[in-house]
């Protein structure tokens, strides 16, 4: 499911950006606005669609999500009117970036219990495999068969993966019953387990709002960067194929970091792992602010991959640690909606700055400052919980 989400992820859609802008004669800002509108609509729907994973049989929900993503890929490949870009992007973001990822990571965090860190890390490799292989493959296909046929082939790929995903869920009813039994037992043990909280309860907590900026920063920045990577290449005078062809470095670093982070999270808790997880983004943005030679793409991809590997693993585990597994789908879908909203603002923000004459380097410096401020809030929000976990370990 993580791999399949690539069809609706920004790094994949962004590869098609120059061709779409050229065909429909759109500026950077206009293309960013269309993308933002479709993404914001997805964010509005996600809290409602995402919570269904708490209520509907997982196999049934997977069929619904995969079917929706298949239709989304078909729709974007057949768009003939510029205004139909919005519903096409909405479907791609809702079923790809939104629900496909949501189902995968929520399931790992919910059903794997004390091993959720390792489980999330392992499943998140699907993202990295997609990031390492699909961008360069998409660029090659677009050059040979065109962007529309390339997305049509993507739809075929989504359809082909559906039976394999369902096969992986053949024992799910038994797994779900075991989960419900353990949850009932844990909720009765006040001192040994986190009592599961609902979405409305966490919205009343000050801590949640202190954590939120740091949680959303990677969505805002990462989406903006990958959406405008070809613009970065143009600005710096670097080869577009060199930038997109270096995605494998980012993907490899994401995998390595996730696999190391997973066991550490299971041992020490996510709350103790993530306080400084935005530091790699800060360093990456400062690097782009000053870099001139294309060789700096390599350390840039390493730093972004380092952050993503921690983000994939720690953030999803954090919600289960803080608020329990029972309502995890509802909580993650709400946070996911905030993340989609942030990701919608990223590309159009950078596009608007570029169209208004600001440099790409200035935008990178601003994103570095955003991460520094978010880290301060993150420390404040996690301070009390981290202290409690340390006392338990002692």
C-alpha positions as CSV (number, residue, x, y, z in Angstrom):
1,X,0.0,0.0,0.0
2,X,2.9,2.4,0.8
3,X,4.4,1.7,-2.6
4,X,1.1,2.1,-4.4
5,X,0.5,5.5,-2.8
6,X,3.2,6.8,-5.1
7,X,0.6,7.4,-7.8
8,X,-0.8,10.3,-5.7
9,X,2.4,11.5,-4.0
10,X,3.8,14.9,-4.9
11,X,7.2,13.6,-5.9
12,X,5.5,11.6,-8.6
13,X,2.9,14.1,-9.7
14,X,5.6,16.8,-9.8
15,X,7.4,14.9,-12.6
16,X,4.4,15.5,-14.8
17,X,4.2,19.2,-13.9
18,X,6.2,20.7,-16.8
19,X,4.3,18.7,-19.4
20,X,0.9,19.7,-17.8
21,X,1.9,23.3,-17.5
22,X,3.0,23.3,-21.1
23,X,-0.1,21.6,-22.5
24,X,-2.5,23.8,-20.6
25,X,-0.3,27.0,-20.8
26,X,-0.2,27.5,-17.0
27,X,2.3,29.6,-15.0
28,X,4.0,28.2,-11.9
29,X,1.5,29.9,-9.7
30,X,-1.5,28.7,-11.7
31,X,-0.4,25.1,-11.7
32,X,0.4,25.4,-8.0
33,X,-3.1,26.8,-7.4
34,X,-4.8,24.0,-9.2
35,X,-2.7,21.5,-7.3
36,X,-3.4,23.3,-4.0
37,X,-7.2,23.4,-4.6
38,X,-7.4,19.7,-5.3
39,X,-5.2,18.9,-2.3
40,X,-7.2,21.2,0.0
41,X,-10.4,19.5,-1.0
42,X,-8.8,16.2,-0.2
43,X,-7.8,17.5,3.2
44,X,-11.4,18.5,3.9
45,X,-12.7,15.0,3.1
46,X,-9.9,13.0,4.7
47,X,-11.0,13.3,8.4
48,X,-14.3,11.7,7.3
49,X,-13.0,9.1,4.9
50,X,-10.0,8.3,7.0
51,X,-12.0,7.4,10.2
52,X,-13.7,4.6,8.2
53,X,-10.7,2.4,8.7
54,X,-11.8,2.2,12.4
55,X,-15.3,1.1,11.4
56,X,-15.1,-0.9,8.1
57,X,-13.5,-4.3,7.6
58,X,-10.0,-3.7,6.4
59,X,-10.3,-5.9,3.3
60,X,-13.4,-4.0,2.2
61,X,-11.8,-0.7,2.8
62,X,-8.7,-1.6,0.8
63,X,-10.8,-2.5,-2.2
64,X,-12.5,0.9,-2.0
65,X,-9.2,2.7,-1.7
66,X,-7.5,0.8,-4.5
67,X,-10.5,1.3,-6.8
68,X,-10.5,5.0,-6.1
69,X,-6.8,5.3,-6.9
70,X,-7.3,3.4,-10.1
71,X,-10.1,5.8,-11.2
72,X,-7.9,8.8,-10.3
73,X,-5.1,7.6,-12.5
74,X,-7.5,7.1,-15.4
75,X,-9.0,10.5,-14.9
76,X,-5.7,12.4,-14.9
77,X,-4.6,10.6,-18.0
78,X,-7.7,11.7,-19.9
79,X,-8.1,15.3,-18.7
80,X,-8.8,17.6,-21.7
81,X,-10.1,20.7,-19.9
82,X,-7.9,22.6,-17.5
83,X,-10.7,22.8,-14.9
84,X,-10.9,19.0,-14.7
85,X,-7.4,19.1,-13.3
86,X,-8.9,20.0,-9.9
87,X,-11.1,16.9,-9.5
88,X,-8.4,14.7,-10.9
89,X,-5.8,16.0,-8.4
90,X,-8.4,15.7,-5.6
91,X,-8.8,12.0,-6.4
92,X,-5.1,11.4,-6.7
93,X,-4.4,13.1,-3.4
94,X,-7.4,11.5,-1.6
95,X,-6.8,7.9,-2.6
96,X,-3.0,8.1,-3.2
97,X,-1.3,10.4,-0.8
98,X,-4.2,10.3,1.7
99,X,-6.0,7.0,2.1
100,X,-3.5,4.5,0.7
101,X,-0.8,5.8,3.1
102,X,-3.3,6.2,5.9
103,X,-4.5,2.6,5.7
104,X,-1.0,1.2,5.6
105,X,0.6,3.1,8.5
106,X,-2.5,3.0,10.7
107,X,-2.7,-0.7,10.3
108,X,0.9,-1.2,11.3
109,X,0.7,1.2,14.3
110,X,-2.6,-0.5,15.5
111,X,-2.0,-4.2,15.1
112,X,1.8,-4.5,15.8
113,X,1.7,-3.3,19.4
114,X,5.1,-3.1,21.1
115,X,6.7,-3.8,17.7
116,X,5.0,-1.0,15.9
117,X,8.2,1.0,15.4
118,X,9.9,-1.9,13.4
119,X,6.6,-2.6,11.6
120,X,6.1,0.9,10.4
121,X,9.8,1.1,9.4
122,X,9.5,-2.1,7.4
123,X,6.2,-1.1,5.7
124,X,7.5,2.4,4.9
125,X,10.1,0.9,2.7
126,X,7.3,0.8,0.1
127,X,7.6,4.6,0.0
128,X,11.3,4.5,-0.5
129,X,11.1,1.8,-3.3
130,X,8.7,4.1,-5.1
131,X,10.8,7.2,-4.6
132,X,13.9,5.3,-5.8
133,X,12.5,3.8,-9.0
134,X,9.4,5.6,-10.2
135,X,10.6,9.2,-10.8
136,X,13.4,8.2,-13.2
137,X,11.1,5.6,-14.8
138,X,8.4,8.2,-15.2
139,X,10.8,10.7,-16.8
140,X,11.9,8.1,-19.3
141,X,8.3,7.0,-20.1
142,X,7.1,10.6,-20.5
143,X,9.9,11.3,-23.0
144,X,9.0,8.2,-25.1
145,X,5.2,7.7,-24.8
146,X,4.0,11.0,-23.3
147,X,2.6,11.9,-19.9
148,X,-0.9,10.7,-20.5
149,X,0.0,7.2,-21.5
150,X,2.5,7.1,-18.6
151,X,-0.3,7.8,-16.1
152,X,-2.5,5.2,-17.9
153,X,0.2,2.6,-17.3
154,X,0.2,3.8,-13.6
155,X,-3.5,2.9,-13.4
156,X,-2.8,-0.5,-14.8
157,X,0.0,-1.0,-12.1
158,X,-2.4,0.0,-9.3
159,X,-5.0,-2.5,-10.5
160,X,-2.3,-5.3,-10.8
161,X,-1.2,-4.8,-7.2
162,X,-4.7,-5.0,-5.7
163,X,-4.9,-8.8,-5.6
164,X,-1.5,-9.1,-3.9
165,X,-2.5,-6.6,-1.2
166,X,-5.7,-8.5,-0.5
167,X,-3.8,-11.7,-0.3
168,X,-1.7,-10.2,2.5
169,X,-5.0,-9.7,4.5
170,X,-6.3,-13.2,4.2
171,X,-5.9,-13.8,8.0
172,X,-7.1,-10.3,9.0
173,X,-10.4,-11.3,10.9
174,X,-8.4,-13.4,13.4
175,X,-5.8,-10.6,13.7
176,X,-8.5,-8.0,14.3
177,X,-10.2,-10.1,17.0
178,X,-6.9,-10.5,18.8
179,X,-6.3,-6.8,18.7
180,X,-9.8,-6.0,20.2
181,X,-9.2,-8.5,23.0
182,X,-5.8,-7.0,23.9
183,X,-7.1,-3.5,23.7
184,X,-9.9,-4.3,26.2
185,X,-7.4,-5.8,28.6
186,X,-5.0,-2.9,28.3
187,X,-7.6,-0.2,28.8
188,X,-8.5,-1.9,32.1
189,X,-4.9,-1.6,33.4
190,X,-4.7,2.0,34.2
191,X,-1.0,2.0,35.1
192,X,0.4,-0.1,32.4
193,X,-1.2,1.2,29.2
194,X,-2.3,4.4,27.6
195,X,-6.1,4.8,27.7
196,X,-7.3,5.3,24.2
197,X,-8.5,8.9,23.6
198,X,-10.9,10.1,20.9
199,X,-10.3,12.8,18.4
200,X,-12.4,15.4,20.3
201,X,-10.5,14.8,23.5
202,X,-7.1,15.4,22.0
203,X,-8.3,18.6,20.3
204,X,-8.8,20.0,23.8
205,X,-5.2,19.4,24.8
206,X,-2.6,22.2,24.6
207,X,0.1,19.7,24.0
208,X,-1.4,18.6,20.6
209,X,-1.1,22.2,19.3
210,X,2.5,22.5,20.4
211,X,3.3,19.3,18.5
212,X,1.4,20.2,15.4
213,X,3.8,22.7,13.7
214,X,6.7,20.2,13.8
215,X,4.5,17.4,12.6
216,X,3.3,19.5,9.6
217,X,6.6,21.1,8.6
218,X,7.9,18.1,6.6
219,X,4.6,17.9,4.6
220,X,4.8,21.6,3.8
221,X,8.5,21.7,3.0
222,X,8.8,18.2,1.4
223,X,5.9,18.7,-0.9
224,X,7.2,22.2,-2.0
225,X,10.7,20.8,-2.7
226,X,9.7,17.8,-4.7
227,X,7.0,19.7,-6.6
228,X,9.6,22.3,-7.7
229,X,12.7,20.1,-8.0
230,X,12.8,20.7,-11.8
231,X,12.5,24.4,-11.1
232,X,15.4,24.0,-8.6
233,X,17.4,22.3,-11.4
234,X,16.6,25.1,-13.8
235,X,17.5,27.8,-11.2
236,X,20.8,26.2,-10.3
237,X,21.7,25.3,-13.8
238,X,21.7,21.6,-12.9
239,X,20.5,18.7,-15.1
240,X,16.9,17.7,-14.4
241,X,17.8,14.1,-14.9
242,X,20.6,14.5,-12.3
243,X,18.2,15.8,-9.7
244,X,15.4,13.2,-10.3
245,X,18.0,10.5,-10.9
246,X,19.3,11.1,-7.4
247,X,16.0,10.2,-5.8
248,X,17.4,6.8,-5.1
249,X,19.9,8.3,-2.6
250,X,17.0,9.9,-0.8
251,X,15.1,6.6,-0.9
252,X,18.0,4.6,0.3
253,X,18.7,7.0,3.2
254,X,15.0,6.9,4.1
255,X,15.1,3.1,4.3
256,X,18.3,2.9,6.3
257,X,17.1,5.5,8.7
258,X,13.7,3.9,9.1
259,X,15.2,0.5,9.9
260,X,17.5,1.9,12.5
261,X,14.8,4.2,14.0
262,X,12.1,1.4,14.3
263,X,13.9,-0.7,17.0
264,X,15.1,2.5,18.8
265,X,11.5,3.7,19.0
266,X,10.3,0.4,20.3
267,X,13.0,0.5,23.0
268,X,12.9,4.2,24.1
269,X,9.6,5.5,22.7
270,X,8.9,7.8,19.8
271,X,8.7,10.8,22.1
272,X,12.3,10.5,22.9
273,X,13.4,10.1,19.3
274,X,11.8,13.0,17.5
275,X,12.7,16.2,19.4
276,X,15.5,17.0,16.9
277,X,14.1,15.3,13.9
278,X,13.8,18.6,11.9
279,X,17.5,19.3,12.2
280,X,18.3,17.5,8.9
281,X,15.7,19.7,7.0
282,X,17.3,22.8,8.5
283,X,20.7,21.7,7.3
284,X,19.3,20.7,3.9
285,X,17.7,24.1,3.4
286,X,20.9,25.9,4.4
287,X,22.8,23.8,1.9
288,X,20.4,24.7,-1.0
289,X,20.6,28.3,0.1
290,X,24.4,28.3,-0.6
291,X,25.1,25.4,-3.0
292,X,26.2,26.1,-6.6
293,X,27.8,22.9,-7.7
294,X,25.5,19.9,-8.7
295,X,27.4,17.6,-6.4
296,X,25.6,19.1,-3.5
297,X,22.4,17.3,-4.6
298,X,23.8,14.2,-2.9
299,X,24.2,15.5,0.7
300,X,20.9,17.3,0.2
301,X,19.1,14.0,-0.7
302,X,20.8,12.3,2.2
303,X,19.6,14.9,4.7
304,X,16.0,14.9,3.4
305,X,16.0,11.1,3.5
306,X,17.3,11.1,7.1
307,X,14.4,13.3,8.1
308,X,11.8,11.3,6.2
309,X,13.0,8.0,7.6
310,X,12.5,9.3,11.2
311,X,9.2,11.0,10.2
312,X,7.6,7.9,8.7
313,X,8.4,5.8,11.7
314,X,8.3,8.1,14.7
315,X,5.3,10.3,14.1
316,X,2.9,7.4,13.4
317,X,4.1,5.6,16.5
318,X,3.9,8.8,18.5
319,X,0.1,9.0,18.2
320,X,-0.4,5.5,19.3
321,X,1.9,6.1,22.3
322,X,0.2,9.3,23.4
323,X,-3.4,8.5,22.6
324,X,-3.8,4.7,22.3
325,X,-4.7,2.5,19.3
326,X,-8.5,2.2,19.5
327,X,-9.3,5.5,17.7
328,X,-6.0,5.7,15.8
329,X,-7.6,5.8,12.4
330,X,-9.7,8.8,13.4
331,X,-6.8,10.6,14.9
332,X,-4.4,9.9,12.1
333,X,-6.9,10.9,9.5
334,X,-7.4,14.3,11.2
335,X,-3.6,14.9,11.5
336,X,-3.3,13.6,7.9
337,X,-5.9,16.2,6.8
338,X,-3.8,18.9,8.5
339,X,-0.7,17.5,6.7
340,X,-2.5,17.5,3.3
341,X,-3.5,21.1,4.0
342,X,0.1,21.9,4.7
343,X,1.3,20.0,1.6
344,X,-1.2,22.0,-0.5
345,X,0.2,25.3,0.7
346,X,3.8,24.3,0.0
347,X,3.9,24.2,-3.9
348,X,1.8,27.3,-4.4
349,X,3.8,29.3,-1.7
350,X,7.1,28.6,-3.5
351,X,5.5,29.1,-6.9
352,X,4.1,32.5,-5.8
353,X,7.5,33.6,-4.4
354,X,9.2,32.7,-7.6
355,X,6.6,34.5,-9.8
356,X,7.0,37.6,-7.6
357,X,10.7,37.6,-8.2
358,X,12.0,36.0,-5.0
359,X,14.9,33.5,-5.4
360,X,14.7,29.8,-4.7
361,X,17.5,30.4,-2.2
362,X,15.4,32.9,-0.2
363,X,12.5,30.4,0.0
364,X,14.9,27.7,1.4
365,X,16.2,30.1,4.1
366,X,12.6,30.8,5.1
367,X,11.8,27.1,5.4
368,X,14.9,26.6,7.6
369,X,13.6,29.3,10.0
370,X,10.2,27.6,10.1
371,X,11.8,24.3,11.2
372,X,13.8,26.0,13.9
373,X,10.6,27.6,15.4
374,X,8.7,24.4,15.1
375,X,11.4,22.5,17.0
376,X,11.1,24.9,19.9
377,X,7.3,24.1,20.2
378,X,8.0,20.4,19.8
379,X,10.4,20.4,22.7
380,X,7.8,22.2,24.8
381,X,5.0,19.8,23.9
382,X,7.1,16.6,24.5
383,X,8.9,17.6,27.7
384,X,6.4,16.2,30.1
385,X,5.8,13.0,28.3
386,X,9.5,12.2,27.8
387,X,10.1,12.7,31.5
388,X,7.4,10.2,32.3
389,X,8.8,7.6,30.0
390,X,12.3,8.1,31.4
391,X,11.0,7.4,34.9
392,X,9.3,4.2,33.7
393,X,12.6,3.0,32.1
394,X,14.5,3.7,35.3
